Amino acid sequence: MAEPKTKRTDASIDGFLNSIQDDQIRRDCRVVIEIMQKATNAKPQIWGSDIVGLGTYQYKYANSREGTWPLTAFAPRKKNITLYLMSGFESRKELMTGLGTYTCGKSCVYIKRLSDIHLPTLKRLVTPSVKHALRTNGGRALEQVNTATRM
């Protein structure tokens, strides 16, 4: 069975953030880290080359494929900041109407800048997303609290 391409690395969070050319995006990413840290009690880690993930959980598909993924994550991209949030929490539609200017995929929210969205609503999206990841995966958080030792 093929190994997942995106894995946790030992790359420096500060080094990664400092490599972001746009000052506003860099500041926005630091705020997103704070929001996600409060929801996970975990330290940020780089996954692959450009995803910042917090906490981890083990997943297993019906076809027996399994792996490890962040409880929540984001990635600064060329056109936007991609927020990786688990889909499936019941209040999502209601919360999304108050979020602000964004586009959305199945489990991703794409924002240009944090000034385009309502931060209290974002906070109310991240926490249920983390809880949903834990609930749908049997509560199997691998490092929800202990990722601080990996920094």
C-alpha positions as CSV (number, residue, x, y, z in Angstrom):
1,M,0.0,0.0,0.0
2,A,1.3,3.5,-0.9
3,E,2.6,5.7,1.9
4,P,0.9,9.1,2.3
5,K,2.8,11.9,0.5
6,T,2.2,14.5,3.2
7,K,3.9,13.7,6.4
8,R,4.9,15.6,9.5
9,T,8.5,17.1,9.3
10,D,10.9,18.6,11.7
11,A,11.0,21.9,9.8
12,S,11.0,25.1,11.8
13,I,7.7,26.8,12.2
14,D,9.4,30.2,12.6
15,G,11.6,29.6,9.6
16,F,8.5,28.6,7.5
17,L,6.5,31.7,8.6
18,N,9.5,34.0,8.1
19,S,9.8,32.7,4.5
20,I,6.3,34.1,3.6
21,Q,6.9,37.1,1.5
22,D,3.7,39.0,2.2
23,D,3.8,40.7,5.7
24,Q,0.0,40.6,6.2
25,I,-0.3,36.9,5.2
26,R,2.6,36.1,7.7
27,R,0.8,38.0,10.5
28,D,-2.5,36.3,9.5
29,C,-0.9,32.9,9.7
30,R,0.4,33.6,13.3
31,V,-3.2,34.5,14.3
32,V,-4.5,31.3,12.7
33,I,-1.9,29.3,14.7
34,E,-3.1,30.9,17.9
35,I,-6.8,30.0,17.1
36,M,-5.9,26.5,16.3
37,Q,-3.6,26.1,19.3
38,K,-6.5,27.0,21.6
39,A,-8.7,24.4,20.0
40,T,-6.1,21.6,20.1
41,N,-3.7,22.3,23.0
42,A,-1.0,21.4,20.5
43,K,2.0,23.1,19.0
44,P,2.2,23.7,15.3
45,Q,4.3,21.5,13.0
46,I,5.1,21.5,9.3
47,W,3.5,18.8,7.2
48,G,5.0,18.2,3.8
49,S,6.5,21.5,2.5
50,D,3.8,24.0,3.3
51,I,1.0,22.8,5.6
52,V,1.0,23.9,9.3
53,G,-0.8,21.2,11.3
54,L,-1.8,21.1,15.0
55,G,-2.4,17.9,16.9
56,T,-2.7,14.5,15.1
57,Y,-5.2,11.7,14.8
58,Q,-5.2,8.3,13.2
59,Y,-7.7,7.6,10.4
60,K,-8.7,4.4,8.8
61,Y,-10.8,4.1,5.6
62,A,-13.2,1.3,4.8
63,N,-10.6,-0.1,2.4
64,S,-8.2,-0.5,5.4
65,R,-5.9,2.4,4.2
66,E,-4.8,4.3,7.3
67,G,-2.6,7.2,8.3
68,T,-2.0,10.1,10.5
69,W,-3.2,13.6,9.8
70,P,-3.4,16.9,11.8
71,L,-6.5,17.6,13.8
72,T,-6.6,21.0,12.1
73,A,-4.3,22.7,9.7
74,F,-3.8,25.5,7.3
75,A,-1.5,26.4,4.4
76,P,-0.7,29.8,3.0
77,R,-1.1,29.5,-0.8
78,K,-0.5,32.0,-3.7
79,K,-4.1,33.1,-3.9
80,N,-5.4,32.4,-0.4
81,I,-4.9,30.8,3.0
82,T,-6.4,27.3,3.0
83,L,-7.9,26.3,6.3
84,Y,-8.3,22.5,6.7
85,L,-11.4,21.9,8.8
86,M,-13.2,18.6,9.1
87,S,-16.6,18.6,7.4
88,G,-19.7,17.2,9.0
89,F,-20.3,19.3,12.1
90,E,-24.0,20.2,12.3
91,S,-23.8,23.9,12.8
92,R,-21.5,24.5,9.9
93,K,-24.0,26.1,7.5
94,E,-25.3,28.5,10.2
95,L,-21.8,29.5,11.1
96,M,-20.6,29.9,7.5
97,T,-23.2,32.5,6.8
98,G,-21.6,34.8,9.4
99,L,-18.0,34.0,8.5
100,G,-17.5,36.8,5.9
101,T,-15.8,36.6,2.5
102,Y,-14.5,33.1,1.7
103,T,-14.9,30.2,-0.7
104,C,-15.3,26.7,0.5
105,G,-14.6,23.1,-0.5
106,K,-15.7,19.9,1.2
107,S,-13.5,20.3,4.2
108,C,-11.5,23.5,3.3
109,V,-12.2,27.1,3.7
110,Y,-10.3,29.5,1.5
111,I,-9.7,33.1,2.7
112,K,-7.6,35.9,1.2
113,R,-6.9,37.7,4.4
114,L,-8.2,37.4,8.0
115,S,-9.6,40.9,7.7
116,D,-12.1,39.4,5.2
117,I,-13.7,37.2,7.9
118,H,-15.3,37.4,11.3
119,L,-12.7,36.0,13.7
120,P,-15.1,34.9,16.5
121,T,-17.0,32.9,13.9
122,L,-13.7,31.3,12.7
123,K,-13.0,30.3,16.3
124,R,-16.4,28.8,16.5
125,L,-15.7,26.7,13.4
126,V,-12.2,25.4,14.4
127,T,-13.2,24.0,17.8
128,P,-16.1,21.8,16.5
129,S,-13.9,20.7,13.6
130,V,-11.4,19.4,16.0
131,K,-14.1,17.7,18.1
132,H,-15.6,16.2,15.0
133,A,-12.2,14.8,13.9
134,L,-11.9,13.1,17.3
135,R,-15.5,11.9,17.4
136,T,-15.5,10.4,13.9
137,N,-12.2,8.7,14.5
138,G,-13.1,7.1,17.8
139,G,-11.4,9.7,19.8
140,R,-8.0,8.5,18.7
141,A,-6.0,11.7,19.0
142,L,-2.4,10.7,18.9
143,E,-0.9,13.9,20.2
144,Q,-3.6,16.4,21.0
145,V,-1.8,17.5,24.1
146,N,1.8,16.3,23.8
147,T,3.0,17.8,20.5
148,A,4.9,20.5,22.4
149,T,7.7,18.0,22.9
150,R,8.2,17.7,19.1
151,M,9.1,21.4,18.5
